[in-house]
Amino acid sequence: MGETELERAEKRYAQARARLLALKNRAATAARKMDTRRKVILGGALVDLAGRDQHAAAMLDRLVRNLPREQDRKAFVGWKPGDALPEDGAPGGSVAGADAGEPGLAPSSSSSSARGLP
């Protein structure tokens, strides 16, 4: 027996709702990615400024000391605003685990532009 007009309409409605939900999810993901990108850029600019300006360094020190979550404060133990990582981004000049030959820990060869970032 064939589908009735009502069944076809219900099917189209369900498909349209699924498409709408997918679009909303993609928009929310894009918004979160942009928010994270802005935070990273501003954080980098602030750290750079703090390395050159004592007032900015003092402000950054206050911000770190007043972080509400202990696990966030722990990330900054022993760190000073002027401290910089080596070019590869790892302390001591090597990627953690790369010397041991662990898979997935070597620097990625993909460029940021391939991920849609400048």
MARFI-211599 format. One record per atom (N, C-alpha, C, O): residue in one letter; chain; atom name; x, y, z. Coordinates in steps of 0.05 Angstrom, whole numbers. Atoms other than C-alpha are relative to their C-alpha. Layout:
// MARFI-211599
<pt "a" "A" "CA" <X Y Z>>
...
//
This chain:
// MARFI-211599
<pt "m" "A" "N" <16 -23 0>>
<pt "m" "A" "CA" <0 0 0>>
<pt "m" "A" "C" <18 25 0>>
<pt "m" "A" "O" <38 25 14>>
<pt "g" "A" "N" <-16 -25 2>>
<pt "g" "A" "CA" <27 70 -17>>
<pt "g" "A" "C" <-4 18 23>>
<pt "g" "A" "O" <-22 16 39>>
<pt "e" "A" "N" <1 -21 -21>>
<pt "e" "A" "CA" <40 128 29>>
<pt "e" "A" "C" <-23 19 -5>>
<pt "e" "A" "O" <-30 25 -28>>
<pt "t" "A" "N" <21 -20 3>>
<pt "t" "A" "CA" <-16 175 42>>
<pt "t" "A" "C" <14 28 -1>>
<pt "t" "A" "O" <37 31 5>>
<pt "e" "A" "N" <-11 -27 1>>
<pt "e" "A" "CA" <-7 250 32>>
<pt "e" "A" "C" <9 9 27>>
<pt "e" "A" "O" <29 23 30>>
<pt "l" "A" "N" <-8 -7 -28>>
<pt "l" "A" "CA" <-5 259 108>>
<pt "l" "A" "C" <26 -12 7>>
<pt "l" "A" "O" <43 1 19>>
<pt "e" "A" "N" <-25 13 -6>>
<pt "e" "A" "CA" <51 208 115>>
<pt "e" "A" "C" <23 13 -14>>
<pt "e" "A" "O" <45 16 -3>>
<pt "r" "A" "N" <-21 -14 15>>
<pt "r" "A" "CA" <91 242 60>>
<pt "r" "A" "C" <7 27 12>>
<pt "r" "A" "O" <30 34 14>>
<pt "a" "A" "N" <-4 -27 -12>>
<pt "a" "A" "CA" <81 310 93>>
<pt "a" "A" "C" <15 -3 27>>
<pt "a" "A" "O" <33 13 33>>
<pt "e" "A" "N" <-14 5 -26>>
<pt "e" "A" "CA" <102 282 161>>
<pt "e" "A" "C" <30 -7 -5>>
<pt "e" "A" "O" <47 2 10>>
<pt "k" "A" "N" <-28 8 7>>
<pt "k" "A" "CA" <165 252 129>>
<pt "k" "A" "C" <16 24 -8>>
<pt "k" "A" "O" <38 28 1>>
<pt "r" "A" "N" <-14 -24 8>>
<pt "r" "A" "CA" <183 318 95>>
<pt "r" "A" "C" <4 18 24>>
<pt "r" "A" "O" <26 31 26>>
<pt "y" "A" "N" <-3 -16 -24>>
<pt "y" "A" "CA" <171 354 161>>
<pt "y" "A" "C" <23 -9 17>>
<pt "y" "A" "O" <39 7 27>>
<pt "a" "A" "N" <-21 12 -17>>
<pt "a" "A" "CA" <217 307 199>>
<pt "a" "A" "C" <27 5 -13>>
<pt "a" "A" "O" <47 12 1>>
<pt "q" "A" "N" <-25 -5 14>>
<pt "q" "A" "CA" <271 315 145>>
<pt "q" "A" "C" <8 30 2>>
<pt "q" "A" "O" <31 36 6>>
<pt "a" "A" "N" <-5 -28 -2>>
<pt "a" "A" "CA" <264 391 147>>
<pt "a" "A" "C" <10 7 29>>
<pt "a" "A" "O" <28 23 32>>
<pt "r" "A" "N" <-9 -5 -28>>
<pt "r" "A" "CA" <270 391 224>>
<pt "r" "A" "C" <29 -10 4>>
<pt "r" "A" "O" <44 3 17>>
<pt "a" "A" "N" <-27 10 -2>>
<pt "a" "A" "CA" <333 348 218>>
<pt "a" "A" "C" <20 19 -13>>
<pt "a" "A" "O" <42 23 -2>>
<pt "r" "A" "N" <-17 -19 13>>
<pt "r" "A" "CA" <363 396 168>>
<pt "r" "A" "C" <4 26 16>>
<pt "r" "A" "O" <26 36 19>>
<pt "l" "A" "N" <-1 -24 -17>>
<pt "l" "A" "CA" <346 455 213>>
<pt "l" "A" "C" <18 -4 24>>
<pt "l" "A" "O" <34 13 31>>
<pt "l" "A" "N" <-16 6 -23>>
<pt "l" "A" "CA" <377 422 273>>
<pt "l" "A" "C" <30 -2 -8>>
<pt "l" "A" "O" <47 8 7>>
<pt "a" "A" "N" <-28 1 10>>
<pt "a" "A" "CA" <441 407 233>>
<pt "a" "A" "C" <11 27 -5>>
<pt "a" "A" "O" <34 33 2>>
<pt "l" "A" "N" <-9 -27 5>>
<pt "l" "A" "CA" <445 479 211>>
<pt "l" "A" "C" <5 15 26>>
<pt "l" "A" "O" <25 30 28>>
<pt "k" "A" "N" <-4 -13 -26>>
<pt "k" "A" "CA" <436 504 282>>
<pt "k" "A" "C" <25 -10 14>>
<pt "k" "A" "O" <40 6 25>>
<pt "n" "A" "N" <-24 11 -12>>
<pt "n" "A" "CA" <490 457 306>>
<pt "n" "A" "C" <25 10 -13>>
<pt "n" "A" "O" <45 16 1>>
<pt "r" "A" "N" <-23 -11 14>>
<pt "r" "A" "CA" <538 480 252>>
<pt "r" "A" "C" <5 29 7>>
<pt "r" "A" "O" <28 37 11>>
<pt "a" "A" "N" <-3 -28 -7>>
<pt "a" "A" "CA" <525 553 269>>
<pt "a" "A" "C" <11 3 29>>
<pt "a" "A" "O" <28 19 34>>
<pt "a" "A" "N" <-10 -1 -28>>
<pt "a" "A" "CA" <536 540 344>>
<pt "a" "A" "C" <30 -8 1>>
<pt "a" "A" "O" <45 4 15>>
<pt "t" "A" "N" <-28 9 0>>
<pt "t" "A" "CA" <601 503 329>>
<pt "t" "A" "C" <18 22 -12>>
<pt "t" "A" "O" <39 28 -1>>
<pt "a" "A" "N" <-16 -22 12>>
<pt "a" "A" "CA" <626 560 284>>
<pt "a" "A" "C" <3 23 20>>
<pt "a" "A" "O" <24 35 22>>
<pt "a" "A" "N" <-1 -22 -20>>
<pt "a" "A" "CA" <609 611 339>>
<pt "a" "A" "C" <19 -7 22>>
<pt "a" "A" "O" <35 10 31>>
<pt "r" "A" "N" <-19 8 -21>>
<pt "r" "A" "CA" <647 571 391>>
<pt "r" "A" "C" <29 1 -10>>
<pt "r" "A" "O" <47 10 4>>
<pt "k" "A" "N" <-27 -2 12>>
<pt "k" "A" "CA" <707 565 345>>
<pt "k" "A" "C" <10 28 -2>>
<pt "k" "A" "O" <33 34 4>>
<pt "m" "A" "N" <-7 -28 2>>
<pt "m" "A" "CA" <707 639 332>>
<pt "m" "A" "C" <6 12 27>>
<pt "m" "A" "O" <25 28 31>>
<pt "d" "A" "N" <-4 -10 -28>>
<pt "d" "A" "CA" <701 654 407>>
<pt "d" "A" "C" <27 -9 10>>
<pt "d" "A" "O" <43 6 21>>
<pt "t" "A" "N" <-25 11 -8>>
<pt "t" "A" "CA" <760 608 421>>
<pt "t" "A" "C" <23 14 -15>>
<pt "t" "A" "O" <44 21 -2>>
<pt "r" "A" "N" <-20 -13 16>>
<pt "r" "A" "CA" <801 640 365>>
<pt "r" "A" "C" <5 28 10>>
<pt "r" "A" "O" <28 37 13>>
<pt "r" "A" "N" <-3 -27 -11>>
<pt "r" "A" "CA" <788 710 393>>
<pt "r" "A" "C" <15 -1 26>>
<pt "r" "A" "O" <32 16 31>>
<pt "k" "A" "N" <-13 2 -26>>
<pt "k" "A" "CA" <809 688 462>>
<pt "k" "A" "C" <30 -6 -3>>
<pt "k" "A" "O" <47 5 12>>
<pt "v" "A" "N" <-28 7 4>>
<pt "v" "A" "CA" <874 657 437>>
<pt "v" "A" "C" <15 24 -11>>
<pt "v" "A" "O" <37 30 -2>>
<pt "i" "A" "N" <-13 -23 11>>
<pt "i" "A" "CA" <891 719 396>>
<pt "i" "A" "C" <4 22 22>>
<pt "i" "A" "O" <26 33 24>>
<pt "l" "A" "N" <-3 -21 -21>>
<pt "l" "A" "CA" <876 767 454>>
<pt "l" "A" "C" <20 -9 22>>
<pt "l" "A" "O" <35 7 32>>
<pt "g" "A" "N" <-19 10 -20>>
<pt "g" "A" "CA" <914 722 503>>
<pt "g" "A" "C" <28 3 -10>>
<pt "g" "A" "O" <46 11 6>>
<pt "g" "A" "N" <-27 -3 11>>
<pt "g" "A" "CA" <974 721 457>>
<pt "g" "A" "C" <10 29 0>>
<pt "g" "A" "O" <33 35 6>>
<pt "a" "A" "N" <-7 -28 0>>
<pt "a" "A" "CA" <972 796 449>>
<pt "a" "A" "C" <6 10 28>>
<pt "a" "A" "O" <24 26 32>>
<pt "l" "A" "N" <-4 -9 -27>>
<pt "l" "A" "CA" <966 806 524>>
<pt "l" "A" "C" <27 -11 11>>
<pt "l" "A" "O" <42 4 24>>
<pt "v" "A" "N" <-26 11 -9>>
<pt "v" "A" "CA" <1025 759 539>>
<pt "v" "A" "C" <23 15 -13>>
<pt "v" "A" "O" <43 20 0>>
<pt "d" "A" "N" <-21 -14 14>>
<pt "d" "A" "CA" <1066 794 486>>
<pt "d" "A" "C" <4 28 12>>
<pt "d" "A" "O" <27 36 18>>
<pt "l" "A" "N" <-2 -26 -13>>
<pt "l" "A" "CA" <1050 862 516>>
<pt "l" "A" "C" <12 -2 28>>
<pt "l" "A" "O" <28 15 35>>
<pt "a" "A" "N" <-10 3 -27>>
<pt "a" "A" "CA" <1064 837 586>>
<pt "a" "A" "C" <30 -5 0>>
<pt "a" "A" "O" <44 1 20>>
<pt "g" "A" "N" <-29 4 2>>
<pt "g" "A" "CA" <1134 816 563>>
<pt "g" "A" "C" <15 25 -5>>
<pt "g" "A" "O" <39 27 0>>
<pt "r" "A" "N" <-13 -26 6>>
<pt "r" "A" "CA" <1148 888 543>>
<pt "r" "A" "C" <-8 22 19>>
<pt "r" "A" "O" <5 43 20>>
<pt "d" "A" "N" <11 -22 -16>>
<pt "d" "A" "CA" <1107 929 593>>
<pt "d" "A" "C" <-5 -10 29>>
<pt "d" "A" "O" <-19 -29 33>>
<pt "q" "A" "N" <2 9 -28>>
<pt "q" "A" "CA" <1113 924 670>>
<pt "q" "A" "C" <-29 2 10>>
<pt "q" "A" "O" <-38 -15 25>>
<pt "h" "A" "N" <27 -2 -9>>
<pt "h" "A" "CA" <1042 949 680>>
<pt "h" "A" "C" <-18 -22 -10>>
<pt "h" "A" "O" <-35 -33 4>>
<pt "a" "A" "N" <15 22 11>>
<pt "a" "A" "CA" <1013 897 634>>
<pt "a" "A" "C" <8 -26 13>>
<pt "a" "A" "O" <-9 -43 18>>
<pt "a" "A" "N" <-9 24 -14>>
<pt "a" "A" "CA" <1056 844 667>>
<pt "a" "A" "C" <-12 -2 28>>
<pt "a" "A" "O" <-20 -24 36>>
<pt "a" "A" "N" <12 1 -27>>
<pt "a" "A" "CA" <1030 864 736>>
<pt "a" "A" "C" <-30 -7 -2>>
<pt "a" "A" "O" <-40 -22 14>>
<pt "m" "A" "N" <29 6 3>>
<pt "m" "A" "CA" <958 862 710>>
<pt "m" "A" "C" <-3 -30 -6>>
<pt "m" "A" "O" <-21 -42 4>>
<pt "l" "A" "N" <1 28 7>>
<pt "l" "A" "CA" <970 793 679>>
<pt "l" "A" "C" <5 -17 25>>
<pt "l" "A" "O" <-8 -38 29>>
<pt "d" "A" "N" <-6 15 -25>>
<pt "d" "A" "CA" <1000 769 745>>
<pt "d" "A" "C" <-24 0 18>>
<pt "d" "A" "O" <-31 -20 30>>
<pt "r" "A" "N" <24 -1 -16>>
<pt "r" "A" "CA" <938 793 782>>
<pt "r" "A" "C" <-22 -17 -12>>
<pt "r" "A" "O" <-36 -31 3>>
<pt "l" "A" "N" <21 17 12>>
<pt "l" "A" "CA" <892 759 732>>
<pt "l" "A" "C" <5 -29 6>>
<pt "l" "A" "O" <-13 -44 13>>
<pt "v" "A" "N" <-7 28 -5>>
<pt "v" "A" "CA" <929 693 740>>
<pt "v" "A" "C" <-5 -7 29>>
<pt "v" "A" "O" <-16 -28 35>>
<pt "r" "A" "N" <4 6 -28>>
<pt "r" "A" "CA" <929 698 816>>
<pt "r" "A" "C" <-29 -1 8>>
<pt "r" "A" "O" <-36 -15 27>>
<pt "n" "A" "N" <29 -1 -7>>
<pt "n" "A" "CA" <854 712 817>>
<pt "n" "A" "C" <-17 -18 -17>>
<pt "n" "A" "O" <-42 -16 -17>>
<pt "l" "A" "N" <16 20 15>>
<pt "l" "A" "CA" <833 656 770>>
<pt "l" "A" "C" <-16 -16 20>>
<pt "l" "A" "O" <-4 -25 40>>
<pt "p" "A" "N" <16 14 -20>>
<pt "p" "A" "CA" <775 622 806>>
<pt "p" "A" "C" <5 -30 3>>
<pt "p" "A" "O" <1 -41 24>>
<pt "r" "A" "N" <-4 29 -1>>
<pt "r" "A" "CA" <793 551 788>>
<pt "r" "A" "C" <29 -7 6>>
<pt "r" "A" "O" <47 3 -8>>
<pt "e" "A" "N" <-27 7 -7>>
<pt "e" "A" "CA" <854 520 821>>
<pt "e" "A" "C" <14 -14 -23>>
<pt "e" "A" "O" <38 -9 -27>>
<pt "q" "A" "N" <-13 14 22>>
<pt "q" "A" "CA" <867 475 761>>
<pt "q" "A" "C" <10 20 -22>>
<pt "q" "A" "O" <29 14 -35>>
<pt "d" "A" "N" <-9 -21 18>>
<pt "d" "A" "CA" <872 538 718>>
<pt "d" "A" "C" <25 14 10>>
<pt "d" "A" "O" <44 19 -5>>
<pt "r" "A" "N" <-24 -13 -12>>
<pt "r" "A" "CA" <921 571 766>>
<pt "r" "A" "C" <24 -18 -2>>
<pt "r" "A" "O" <46 -8 -6>>
<pt "k" "A" "N" <-23 19 1>>
<pt "k" "A" "CA" <964 508 766>>
<pt "k" "A" "C" <14 1 -27>>
<pt "k" "A" "O" <38 -5 -29>>
<pt "a" "A" "N" <-12 -1 27>>
<pt "a" "A" "CA" <975 517 691>>
<pt "a" "A" "C" <22 22 -1>>
<pt "a" "A" "O" <38 22 -19>>
<pt "f" "A" "N" <-18 -22 1>>
<pt "f" "A" "CA" <1014 580 708>>
<pt "f" "A" "C" <22 -1 22>>
<pt "f" "A" "O" <37 18 25>>
<pt "v" "A" "N" <-21 2 -21>>
<pt "v" "A" "CA" <1058 555 766>>
<pt "v" "A" "C" <27 1 -14>>
<pt "v" "A" "O" <33 -14 -32>>
<pt "g" "A" "N" <-27 -3 10>>
<pt "g" "A" "CA" <1129 577 752>>
<pt "g" "A" "C" <2 16 -25>>
<pt "g" "A" "O" <24 20 -36>>
<pt "w" "A" "N" <0 -15 25>>
<pt "w" "A" "CA" <1109 618 691>>
<pt "w" "A" "C" <0 30 6>>
<pt "w" "A" "O" <-14 39 24>>
<pt "k" "A" "N" <0 -29 -2>>
<pt "k" "A" "CA" <1124 692 683>>
<pt "k" "A" "C" <-7 11 -27>>
<pt "k" "A" "O" <-2 -2 -47>>
<pt "p" "A" "N" <9 -11 26>>
<pt "p" "A" "CA" <1095 737 629>>
<pt "p" "A" "C" <21 2 -21>>
<pt "p" "A" "O" <15 0 -45>>
<pt "g" "A" "N" <-21 -2 20>>
<pt "g" "A" "CA" <1162 745 594>>
<pt "g" "A" "C" <10 -27 -10>>
<pt "g" "A" "O" <24 -28 -30>>
<pt "d" "A" "N" <-9 27 8>>
<pt "d" "A" "CA" <1173 670 590>>
<pt "d" "A" "C" <-12 -7 -28>>
<pt "d" "A" "O" <-35 -2 -33>>
<pt "a" "A" "N" <10 9 27>>
<pt "a" "A" "CA" <1167 642 519>>
<pt "a" "A" "C" <9 -29 -4>>
<pt "a" "A" "O" <30 -38 6>>
<pt "l" "A" "N" <-7 28 7>>
<pt "l" "A" "CA" <1167 571 493>>
<pt "l" "A" "C" <18 1 -25>>
<pt "l" "A" "O" <17 20 -40>>
<pt "p" "A" "N" <-16 3 25>>
<pt "p" "A" "CA" <1216 548 439>>
<pt "p" "A" "C" <-18 0 -24>>
<pt "p" "A" "O" <-43 -3 -21>>
<pt "e" "A" "N" <16 -2 25>>
<pt "e" "A" "CA" <1193 554 367>>
<pt "e" "A" "C" <-19 -23 -4>>
<pt "e" "A" "O" <-40 -19 -16>>
<pt "d" "A" "N" <19 23 5>>
<pt "d" "A" "CA" <1162 484 367>>
<pt "d" "A" "C" <-22 -1 21>>
<pt "d" "A" "O" <-40 -18 19>>
<pt "g" "A" "N" <21 -2 -19>>
<pt "g" "A" "CA" <1119 504 426>>
<pt "g" "A" "C" <1 -19 24>>
<pt "g" "A" "O" <-17 -18 41>>
<pt "a" "A" "N" <-2 19 -22>>
<pt "a" "A" "CA" <1144 451 475>>
<pt "a" "A" "C" <23 9 18>>
<pt "a" "A" "O" <43 19 8>>
<pt "p" "A" "N" <-22 -7 -18>>
<pt "p" "A" "CA" <1186 464 537>>
<pt "p" "A" "C" <24 -17 -6>>
<pt "p" "A" "O" <21 -40 -12>>
<pt "g" "A" "N" <-24 15 5>>
<pt "g" "A" "CA" <1258 444 527>>
<pt "g" "A" "C" <7 -5 -29>>
<pt "g" "A" "O" <27 -18 -35>>
<pt "g" "A" "N" <-7 1 29>>
<pt "g" "A" "CA" <1255 448 451>>
<pt "g" "A" "C" <-9 -25 -14>>
<pt "g" "A" "O" <-2 -29 -37>>
<pt "s" "A" "N" <9 24 14>>
<pt "s" "A" "CA" <1223 380 437>>
<pt "s" "A" "C" <-29 -4 6>>
<pt "s" "A" "O" <-39 4 27>>
<pt "v" "A" "N" <28 7 -4>>
<pt "v" "A" "CA" <1153 355 429>>
<pt "v" "A" "C" <-1 -23 19>>
<pt "v" "A" "O" <13 -43 16>>
<pt "a" "A" "N" <2 21 -20>>
<pt "a" "A" "CA" <1133 313 489>>
<pt "a" "A" "C" <-7 -27 -14>>
<pt "a" "A" "O" <-26 -29 -29>>
<pt "g" "A" "N" <5 27 10>>
<pt "g" "A" "CA" <1137 239 471>>
<pt "g" "A" "C" <12 -4 -28>>
<pt "g" "A" "O" <13 -27 -36>>
<pt "a" "A" "N" <-10 4 27>>
<pt "a" "A" "CA" <1167 252 402>>
<pt "a" "A" "C" <26 -15 0>>
<pt "a" "A" "O" <32 -30 -18>>
<pt "d" "A" "N" <-25 14 -2>>
<pt "d" "A" "CA" <1235 228 425>>
<pt "d" "A" "C" <-4 -30 4>>
<pt "d" "A" "O" <13 -46 -5>>
<pt "a" "A" "N" <5 28 -5>>
<pt "a" "A" "CA" <1204 162 446>>
<pt "a" "A" "C" <-13 -13 -23>>
<pt "a" "A" "O" <-18 -37 -23>>
<pt "g" "A" "N" <12 11 24>>
<pt "g" "A" "CA" <1173 153 378>>
<pt "g" "A" "C" <-29 -7 4>>
<pt "g" "A" "O" <-40 -24 -11>>
<pt "e" "A" "N" <28 5 -5>>
<pt "e" "A" "CA" <1102 154 405>>
<pt "e" "A" "C" <-16 11 -23>>
<pt "e" "A" "O" <-12 35 -30>>
<pt "p" "A" "N" <16 -10 22>>
<pt "p" "A" "CA" <1052 160 348>>
<pt "p" "A" "C" <-19 22 9>>
<pt "p" "A" "O" <-29 21 31>>
<pt "g" "A" "N" <19 -21 -5>>
<pt "g" "A" "CA" <1010 222 344>>
<pt "g" "A" "C" <10 23 17>>
<pt "g" "A" "O" <-4 42 22>>
<pt "l" "A" "N" <-10 -21 -17>>
<pt "l" "A" "CA" <1056 265 386>>
<pt "l" "A" "C" <20 18 -15>>
<pt "l" "A" "O" <29 38 -4>>
<pt "a" "A" "N" <-18 -16 15>>
<pt "a" "A" "CA" <1101 292 332>>
<pt "a" "A" "C" <-16 24 -11>>
<pt "a" "A" "O" <-40 23 -13>>
<pt "p" "A" "N" <14 -24 10>>
<pt "p" "A" "CA" <1085 362 305>>
<pt "p" "A" "C" <-15 -7 -26>>
<pt "p" "A" "O" <-6 -23 -42>>
<pt "s" "A" "N" <17 5 23>>
<pt "s" "A" "CA" <1030 362 253>>
<pt "s" "A" "C" <11 14 -24>>
<pt "s" "A" "O" <22 36 -22>>
<pt "s" "A" "N" <-10 -12 25>>
<pt "s" "A" "CA" <1050 375 181>>
<pt "s" "A" "C" <-22 16 -14>>
<pt "s" "A" "O" <-17 29 -34>>
<pt "s" "A" "N" <22 -15 13>>
<pt "s" "A" "CA" <981 404 164>>
<pt "s" "A" "C" <2 29 7>>
<pt "s" "A" "O" <9 36 29>>
<pt "s" "A" "N" <-1 -28 -5>>
<pt "s" "A" "CA" <978 478 156>>
<pt "s" "A" "C" <-25 10 12>>
<pt "s" "A" "O" <-46 -3 9>>
<pt "s" "A" "N" <24 -11 -12>>
<pt "s" "A" "CA" <930 521 194>>
<pt "s" "A" "C" <-20 9 -21>>
<pt "s" "A" "O" <-44 9 -16>>
<pt "s" "A" "N" <19 -9 21>>
<pt "s" "A" "CA" <900 546 128>>
<pt "s" "A" "C" <-16 -24 -10>>
<pt "s" "A" "O" <-38 -20 -20>>
<pt "a" "A" "N" <15 23 8>>
<pt "a" "A" "CA" <879 475 113>>
<pt "a" "A" "C" <-24 -5 19>>
<pt "a" "A" "O" <-44 -18 11>>
<pt "r" "A" "N" <22 3 -19>>
<pt "r" "A" "CA" <835 478 175>>
<pt "r" "A" "C" <-17 25 0>>
<pt "r" "A" "O" <-36 27 16>>
<pt "g" "A" "N" <16 -24 2>>
<pt "g" "A" "CA" <806 545 155>>
<pt "g" "A" "C" <9 23 17>>
<pt "g" "A" "O" <-6 42 22>>
<pt "l" "A" "N" <-10 -21 -17>>
<pt "l" "A" "CA" <850 587 200>>
<pt "l" "A" "C" <22 15 -15>>
<pt "l" "A" "O" <36 2 -31>>
<pt "p" "A" "N" <-21 -14 14>>
<pt "p" "A" "CA" <896 642 176>>
<pt "p" "A" "C" <28 -7 10>>
<pt "p" "A" "O" <48 4 0>>
//
